[in-house]
Structures are given as C-alpha cells and as structure tokens.
C-alpha cells in the first residue's frame, strides 16, 4: 500500500469514525469506517511479475486501452497509446522501460474527463521522458482526470529506472498516455485491460531509436 492509503484510510477517516462514536453513538461512525476501508483498498500496491527480455515495453499503469493512434512530432511520427484508469484500478505508476530518466515536465491545466480526447493536451499532466537501455526513447504522460487533483512522481532527471519500477501515482480517476516508436510491434489492442509493470504493451526494435528522441518541451508544443 502506498503512504497515502494510511493517511486517508487511518489518519483521516478512522479518526473521524472514533470521534463520531464518542459523540454520536454506533450509527454515525459507519460512514467514515466504510470510507476508511475504501481508501485503504484504493491505495493498494500489489506486487507484479516484471517480464524479462529485450525490447519489451510494459504498461506504466493499470487500466483499459482506449486509443492507439499515430501522431506527428517535430522528430517524426510516433505511436500514442492511451490507458484510462477508473476509480477501481490500481493507481500506482511504473516505468515502462529500463533506462535513464532524461527529464520530467509538469504542466498545469484543466480537469476534463480523462475519456475526453482533449484531456491529453489540456489537463494537468506530468510528462516523463526515458532514454531506454536499448537506444530508443519512451515518453509517458500522467494525466489528471475529472476527479484527480494530484499527480505524484518520485524521481528527478538523471535517475536510473528499471522496467516495472514504481515511479509515482495519480490520485483517483485519471489517464496515462504512452508515446513509443512508430515501428513498435503492439501486443495489446483497444479494449484490452492492462496491468502496470506486468502487461507488455509492445516490442520495440532498437533500430527505432532515431525516430523516437524528443524532449518534453517538444511534446508539449
């Protein structure tokens, strides 16, 4: 469980339940107790088996694949895969590849429904650019949704990340976009449910490296 689960589940609602018990009897504490149980469950952080092998790009989040599209960037076309996280999904984010964190960039924005295509550009988001060990670059966006009000990312540029490593969190409903080389061999399709750190989204040939190097500023442009 991530630290936030203890804060919301125990420090906040469990204490509220005790106060209601002492002030109002047995009935009123039921609501904060149920909320405490929900938050303890919501902020769960299950162990995952990380796939091993060359060129594997794993999902950075749990959720449902809602879109796969080819988009243009100043350095060439890339594939963008969108993953929608509902309130029942695990919200811990993981690194899709092993490599060095080149940069992160936070962008303030709106809180549109994460299913809205405009949310990819207009919502609050954190853009993460990773130079993989195999020579290509992968970028993923942590995008806040209608309910989400805080994005957490725990590492700074220059950090070493391993495939499937826990890197952050988006609180409540949200979305993650993954930008990968255009010649990536997709292993999932729209409508599939994926698990962060364990579901292989694509296999990437290292020859794609020349088409995938870009900065967070260029992605936001």
PEZIQUI-V762019 format. One record per residue. N is the residue number from 1. PHI is phi in whole degrees, 0 to 359 (* if undefined). PSI is psi in radians with two decimals (none if undefined). Layout:
N_PHI_PSI + N_PHI_PSI
//
This chain:
1_*_2.44 + 2_281_2.83 + 3_302_-0.59 + 4_299_-0.52 + 5_298_-0.68 + 6_291_-0.62 + 7_293_-0.93 + 8_288_-0.74 + 9_284_-0.63 + 10_250_-1.00 + 11_296_-0.56 + 12_263_-1.16 + 13_281_-0.58 + 14_294_-0.72 + 15_295_-0.71 + 16_299_-0.67 + 17_297_-0.72 + 18_295_-0.71 + 19_296_-0.75 + 20_296_-0.63 + 21_295_-0.80 + 22_288_-0.49 + 23_264_-0.48 + 24_228_0.07 + 25_96_-2.65 + 26_268_-0.35 + 27_278_-0.88 + 28_299_-0.56 + 29_295_-0.29 + 30_301_-0.75 + 31_297_-0.92 + 32_296_-0.51 + 33_295_-0.77 + 34_296_-0.70 + 35_295_-0.68 + 36_298_-0.77 + 37_298_-0.74 + 38_299_-0.80 + 39_290_-0.60 + 40_298_-0.67 + 41_287_-0.74 + 42_299_-0.71 + 43_269_0.46 + 44_295_2.68 + 45_222_1.34 + 46_291_2.66 + 47_289_2.57 + 48_230_2.52 + 49_274_2.07 + 50_271_2.14 + 51_298_2.50 + 52_247_2.51 + 53_145_2.83 + 54_282_2.49 + 55_74_0.23 + 56_272_2.32 + 57_241_2.01 + 58_262_2.84 + 59_291_2.36 + 60_278_-0.07 + 61_205_2.76 + 62_280_2.59 + 63_152_-2.83 + 64_244_2.30 + 65_289_2.05 + 66_252_-0.30 + 67_200_2.48 + 68_229_2.13 + 69_217_2.62 + 70_267_2.15 + 71_234_2.75 + 72_264_2.53 + 73_227_2.92 + 74_302_-0.42 + 75_262_0.04 + 76_127_3.06 + 77_285_2.62 + 78_223_2.89 + 79_263_2.34 + 80_245_2.16 + 81_248_2.23 + 82_254_2.35 + 83_236_2.14 + 84_263_2.26 + 85_254_2.08 + 86_269_3.11 + 87_293_-0.26 + 88_266_-0.14 + 89_278_2.72 + 90_295_2.35 + 91_252_0.18 + 92_285_2.36 + 93_257_2.58 + 94_229_2.73 + 95_289_2.30 + 96_285_-0.38 + 97_217_2.92 + 98_270_2.38 + 99_167_-2.80 + 100_250_2.30 + 101_288_1.92 + 102_285_-0.82 + 103_194_2.81 + 104_229_2.66 + 105_213_2.15 + 106_267_2.40 + 107_232_2.15 + 108_291_2.73 + 109_183_-2.82 + 110_275_-3.11 + 111_232_0.97 + 112_292_2.77 + 113_305_2.30 + 114_296_-0.29 + 115_282_-0.27 + 116_285_2.16 + 117_306_-0.53 + 118_294_-0.35 + 119_297_-0.48 + 120_298_-0.48 + 121_250_-0.53 + 122_259_-0.35 + 123_279_2.83 + 124_304_2.37 + 125_201_2.79 + 126_235_2.16 + 127_258_2.25 + 128_240_2.17 + 129_245_2.14 + 130_238_2.22 + 131_271_1.93 + 132_287_2.79 + 133_297_-0.35 + 134_263_0.13 + 135_100_-0.05 + 136_247_2.88 + 137_249_2.39 + 138_239_2.39 + 139_237_2.40 + 140_225_2.57 + 141_251_2.24 + 142_270_1.98 + 143_245_2.17 + 144_291_2.60 + 145_248_-2.77 + 146_297_-0.67 + 147_262_-0.47 + 148_293_2.40 + 149_227_0.12 + 150_205_2.27 + 151_251_2.30 + 152_244_2.26 + 153_223_2.28 + 154_260_0.06 + 155_231_2.75 + 156_246_2.86 + 157_308_2.41 + 158_98_-0.23 + 159_290_2.57 + 160_271_2.21 + 161_240_2.53 + 162_251_2.61 + 163_305_2.22 + 164_85_-0.03 + 165_291_2.43 + 166_294_2.26 + 167_233_-0.30 + 168_179_-2.79 + 169_197_2.49 + 170_241_2.14 + 171_280_2.15 + 172_72_-2.87 + 173_305_2.42 + 174_193_-2.97 + 175_209_2.57 + 176_233_2.27 + 177_252_2.39 + 178_243_2.20 + 179_253_2.17 + 180_225_2.88 + 181_305_2.55 + 182_293_-0.41 + 183_266_0.26 + 184_298_2.45 + 185_268_1.81 + 186_292_2.45 + 187_248_-0.05 + 188_227_2.94 + 189_224_2.95 + 190_303_2.32 + 191_100_-0.30 + 192_286_2.58 + 193_261_2.30 + 194_238_2.79 + 195_238_2.31 + 196_300_2.26 + 197_86_-0.33 + 198_239_-0.44 + 199_272_2.19 + 200_280_2.06 + 201_278_-0.63 + 202_199_2.79 + 203_250_2.33 + 204_239_2.22 + 205_282_2.32 + 206_300_-0.35 + 207_295_-0.23 + 208_282_-0.07 + 209_305_-0.69 + 210_294_-0.33 + 211_263_-0.04 + 212_239_0.03 + 213_275_2.07 + 214_204_2.80 + 215_260_2.88 + 216_296_-0.61 + 217_294_-0.66 + 218_292_-0.62 + 219_293_-0.62 + 220_283_-0.31 + 221_296_none
//
